Amino acid sequence: MQKRNVLNSPRLRELKKHRQRASQKKIALRFLIFLVIFISFIYISRVSILNIDSVEVMGNKFIDTEIIKEVVQEEITGNYLYFFPKTNILFYPKSRIKNELADKFKRLKNITLLIQNKKVLVVSLSEREASYIWCGNILPETNSSDQKCYFLDKDGYIFDEAPYFSGEVYFKFYGFVNANIPSGSYFSPDNFSKFISFKETLETLKLKPVALYVTPDGDIKVFLSTGTASSTGPEIIFKADAELQKVEENLQAALTTEPLQSKIKSKYSSLQYIDLRFGNKVYYKFY
């Protein structure tokens, strides 16, 4: 007698087909719901009231407004995944806009993006202020219009090419910068605040520093004003790793002690250097 195959009975096959059809209907329904939600989301994302229609720029003084607008407009042009406009106020590329502006314009210090009046993207900026200039790795013999210099802010950040200035408009720095393109770099970041402190100390001592040079061998040369186009006036020399307070004390003691005190007053124009690299000993030379 042949045994009946219960697992392959017509009733069981029909039950499997019924379950498959029910599962397919559920999948189709879920897909339809997802499609409706997706299309609705696309429609809502394109509603005019939810999209940026203009860009305003404020706070810039030196960088052209139209150039900034062009960068922003480029970043909000187009769509995400071919469907969702980048102008939508809920997910416009805020971080990318900031990064692009900061990368293209090193002068920019702070960048804030705000949506105002529902459809206006306001780009609020603050720019770095020029406090000093950096004029290259090598100290030139004379200042000239061919010399390329860059602005530095109060923290030593190099941010923009500077025009030629005749005379002593800005305090100048010279020395190595570890970058092919100086803009966006810091000049001597480990020692910059020390350099500025020493410059200010010289000014309190009635001297007029106009430039500082970090030499390849690690010495620091601060040049005093000569009132001429020469960039190699009287030098004050110390080591970059020296204890600054001790250097300042030694210099002040030397300037208030004879015979240097009198010679500075009567023969300042012939002063060649004051050397502070040798502990408490101060060496100087006049032409």
C-alpha positions as CSV (number, residue, x, y, z in Angstrom):
1,M,0.0,0.0,0.0
2,Q,1.5,3.5,-1.1
3,K,1.9,6.0,1.7
4,R,0.2,9.4,1.2
5,N,2.6,12.5,1.1
6,V,1.0,14.8,3.6
7,L,3.6,17.5,3.2
8,N,2.7,17.9,-0.5
9,S,-1.1,17.7,-0.3
10,P,-3.2,20.0,-2.4
11,R,-4.6,21.7,0.7
12,L,-1.1,22.4,2.1
13,R,0.0,23.8,-1.3
14,E,-3.0,26.1,-1.4
15,L,-2.3,27.3,2.1
16,K,1.3,28.1,1.1
17,K,0.1,30.0,-1.9
18,H,-2.3,32.0,0.2
19,R,0.4,32.9,2.6
20,Q,2.7,34.0,-0.2
21,R,0.0,36.2,-1.7
22,A,-0.7,37.7,1.7
23,S,3.1,38.4,2.2
24,Q,3.4,39.9,-1.3
25,K,0.4,42.2,-0.6
26,K,2.0,43.3,2.7
27,I,5.3,44.1,0.9
28,A,3.4,45.9,-1.9
29,L,1.4,47.9,0.7
30,R,4.5,48.9,2.6
31,F,6.3,49.9,-0.6
32,L,3.2,52.0,-1.6
33,I,3.2,53.7,1.8
34,F,6.9,54.4,1.6
35,L,6.5,55.8,-1.9
36,V,3.6,58.0,-0.9
37,I,5.7,59.3,2.1
38,F,8.8,59.8,-0.1
39,I,6.9,61.7,-2.7
40,S,5.1,63.8,-0.1
41,F,8.4,64.6,1.5
42,I,9.8,65.6,-1.9
43,Y,6.8,67.9,-2.4
44,I,7.0,69.4,1.1
45,S,10.8,70.0,0.7
46,R,10.2,72.0,-2.4
47,V,7.5,74.2,-1.0
48,S,8.5,77.8,-1.6
49,I,8.1,79.0,2.0
50,L,10.7,76.3,3.2
51,N,13.4,77.3,0.7
52,I,16.0,80.0,0.6
53,D,15.4,82.5,-2.1
54,S,18.1,85.1,-1.4
55,V,21.4,85.5,0.4
56,E,22.5,88.5,2.4
57,V,26.1,89.2,3.6
58,M,26.9,91.4,6.6
59,G,30.0,92.3,8.6
60,N,32.6,92.1,5.8
61,K,34.8,95.1,5.2
62,F,37.5,94.0,2.8
63,I,36.1,90.9,1.1
64,D,33.7,91.7,-1.8
65,T,30.1,90.9,-1.0
66,E,29.3,89.5,-4.4
67,I,32.2,87.0,-4.3
68,I,31.0,85.7,-0.9
69,K,27.4,85.4,-2.3
70,E,28.8,83.4,-5.3
71,V,30.4,80.9,-3.0
72,V,27.2,80.5,-1.0
73,Q,25.0,80.2,-4.0
74,E,27.2,77.5,-5.5
75,E,26.9,75.4,-2.3
76,I,23.0,75.7,-2.2
77,T,22.5,75.0,-5.9
78,G,21.3,71.5,-6.8
79,N,19.7,68.7,-4.9
80,Y,20.4,65.9,-2.5
81,L,19.8,62.5,-4.1
82,Y,18.4,64.2,-7.2
83,F,15.2,65.1,-5.4
84,F,15.7,67.3,-2.3
85,P,16.7,70.9,-2.9
86,K,19.8,72.2,-1.1
87,T,18.0,75.5,-0.5
88,N,15.6,73.9,2.0
89,I,16.0,75.8,5.3
90,L,15.9,72.5,7.3
91,F,18.8,70.8,5.7
92,Y,20.8,73.3,3.6
93,P,24.6,72.5,3.7
94,K,25.5,74.8,6.6
95,S,28.8,73.2,7.6
96,R,30.0,73.0,4.0
97,I,29.2,76.7,3.4
98,K,31.3,77.6,6.5
99,N,34.2,75.4,5.5
100,E,34.2,76.7,1.9
101,L,34.2,80.3,3.0
102,A,36.9,79.7,5.6
103,D,39.0,77.9,3.1
104,K,38.7,80.5,0.3
105,F,39.0,83.6,2.5
106,K,41.6,83.2,5.2
107,R,40.8,86.7,6.4
108,L,37.5,85.5,7.8
109,K,37.6,84.9,11.6
110,N,34.0,84.0,12.5
111,I,31.2,82.8,10.2
112,T,27.5,82.6,11.3
113,L,24.6,81.5,9.2
114,L,21.0,82.4,10.1
115,I,17.7,82.1,8.4
116,Q,15.7,85.3,8.6
117,N,12.2,86.2,7.4
118,K,11.8,82.4,6.6
119,K,13.5,82.6,3.2
120,V,16.6,84.8,3.6
121,L,20.0,83.2,4.4
122,V,22.1,85.8,6.3
123,V,25.8,85.2,6.3
124,S,27.2,87.2,9.2
125,L,31.0,87.6,9.2
126,S,33.9,89.0,11.2
127,E,37.3,89.6,9.6
128,R,40.7,89.4,11.0
129,E,42.4,92.7,11.7
130,A,46.0,93.2,10.5
131,S,48.4,93.9,13.3
132,Y,51.7,92.9,11.8
133,I,53.2,91.7,8.5
134,W,55.4,88.7,7.6
135,C,57.8,89.3,4.7
136,G,59.4,86.0,4.0
137,N,62.1,83.6,5.2
138,I,65.1,85.8,4.4
139,L,65.9,89.3,5.6
140,P,66.3,91.6,2.6
141,E,69.0,94.3,2.6
142,T,66.5,97.0,1.7
143,N,62.8,97.3,1.6
144,S,61.3,97.4,-1.9
145,S,58.0,97.2,-3.8
146,D,59.1,93.8,-5.1
147,Q,59.0,92.3,-1.6
148,K,55.9,90.2,-1.0
149,C,54.4,90.5,2.5
150,Y,51.4,89.0,4.2
151,F,49.2,90.4,7.0
152,L,49.2,88.7,10.5
153,D,46.6,89.2,13.1
154,K,47.4,89.7,16.8
155,D,47.9,85.9,17.3
156,G,50.4,85.5,14.5
157,Y,47.9,84.0,12.0
158,I,48.9,84.8,8.4
159,F,45.8,85.5,6.4
160,D,46.2,87.7,3.3
161,E,48.7,89.2,1.0
162,A,49.6,92.8,2.0
163,P,50.2,95.7,-0.4
164,Y,53.6,97.4,-0.4
165,F,54.0,99.9,2.5
166,S,56.8,102.4,2.4
167,G,58.3,103.3,5.8
168,E,57.4,101.6,9.1
169,V,53.6,101.3,8.9
170,Y,53.5,97.7,10.3
171,F,56.0,95.8,12.5
172,K,57.6,93.1,10.3
173,F,58.4,89.5,10.9
174,Y,60.9,87.4,9.0
175,G,61.6,83.7,9.3
176,F,60.6,80.3,8.2
177,V,57.0,79.3,7.8
178,N,56.2,75.7,7.4
179,A,53.8,76.0,4.4
180,N,54.1,76.4,0.7
181,I,51.2,78.9,0.8
182,P,51.7,81.2,3.9
183,S,48.0,82.2,4.2
184,G,46.3,80.0,6.7
185,S,49.5,79.4,8.7
186,Y,50.9,80.7,12.0
187,F,54.2,82.4,12.3
188,S,56.4,80.7,15.0
189,P,53.4,79.6,17.0
190,D,55.4,78.4,20.0
191,N,57.2,81.7,20.5
192,F,55.0,84.4,18.9
193,S,53.5,85.7,22.2
194,K,57.0,85.9,23.6
195,F,58.2,88.0,20.6
196,I,55.3,90.4,21.1
197,S,56.0,90.7,24.8
198,F,59.7,91.5,24.1
199,K,58.7,94.1,21.4
200,E,56.4,95.8,24.0
201,T,59.2,95.8,26.5
202,L,61.5,97.6,24.1
203,E,58.9,100.2,23.5
204,T,58.6,100.9,27.2
205,L,62.4,101.3,27.2
206,K,62.0,104.2,24.7
207,L,63.4,102.1,21.8
208,K,61.5,101.7,18.5
209,P,61.5,98.1,17.2
210,V,60.4,97.7,13.6
211,A,61.2,94.1,12.7
212,L,62.0,90.7,14.1
213,Y,64.0,88.0,12.3
214,V,64.1,84.3,13.4
215,T,67.4,83.2,11.9
216,P,68.0,79.6,10.6
217,D,70.3,78.9,13.6
218,G,67.6,79.8,16.2
219,D,68.7,83.3,17.1
220,I,66.3,86.2,17.3
221,K,67.3,89.5,15.9
222,V,65.1,92.5,16.7
223,F,65.8,95.5,14.5
224,L,65.4,99.1,15.7
225,S,64.3,102.0,13.6
226,T,66.8,103.9,11.5
227,G,64.3,106.2,9.9
228,T,65.5,105.0,6.5
229,A,64.5,102.3,3.9
230,S,67.1,99.9,5.3
231,S,65.8,96.9,7.2
232,T,69.1,96.2,8.9
233,G,69.3,98.8,11.6
234,P,70.6,98.3,15.2
235,E,70.1,94.8,16.3
236,I,69.1,93.3,19.6
237,I,70.0,89.6,19.6
238,F,68.8,86.8,21.9
239,K,68.2,83.1,21.7
240,A,64.7,81.8,20.9
241,D,64.8,79.4,23.8
242,A,66.0,82.0,26.3
243,E,64.1,82.9,29.4
244,L,62.5,86.1,28.3
245,Q,62.2,87.7,31.7
246,K,65.9,87.3,32.3
247,V,66.7,88.7,28.8
248,E,64.6,91.7,29.5
249,E,66.1,92.3,32.9
250,N,69.6,92.1,31.5
251,L,68.8,94.5,28.7
252,Q,67.2,97.0,31.0
253,A,70.1,96.9,33.4
254,A,72.6,97.5,30.5
255,L,70.6,100.4,29.1
256,T,70.5,102.2,32.5
257,T,74.2,101.6,33.2
258,E,77.2,103.6,32.0
259,P,78.8,103.8,29.5
260,L,76.0,102.3,27.4
261,Q,73.4,104.7,28.7
262,S,75.3,107.7,27.5
263,K,76.4,106.1,24.3
264,I,72.8,105.2,23.3
265,K,71.8,108.9,23.8
266,S,74.7,110.4,21.9
267,K,75.6,107.7,19.3
268,Y,72.4,105.8,18.7
269,S,72.7,106.1,14.9
270,S,76.1,104.3,15.1
271,L,74.8,101.4,17.3
272,Q,75.5,98.1,15.5
273,Y,74.1,95.5,18.0
274,I,73.3,94.6,21.6
275,D,73.9,90.9,22.2
276,L,72.0,89.2,25.0
277,R,72.8,85.5,24.2
278,F,75.4,85.0,26.9
279,G,73.7,84.9,30.2
280,N,74.2,88.0,32.4
281,K,76.9,89.3,30.1
282,V,75.7,92.0,27.6
283,Y,77.8,92.7,24.6
284,Y,77.4,95.7,22.4
285,K,79.1,97.4,19.5
286,F,79.1,100.8,17.8
287,Y,80.5,101.5,14.4
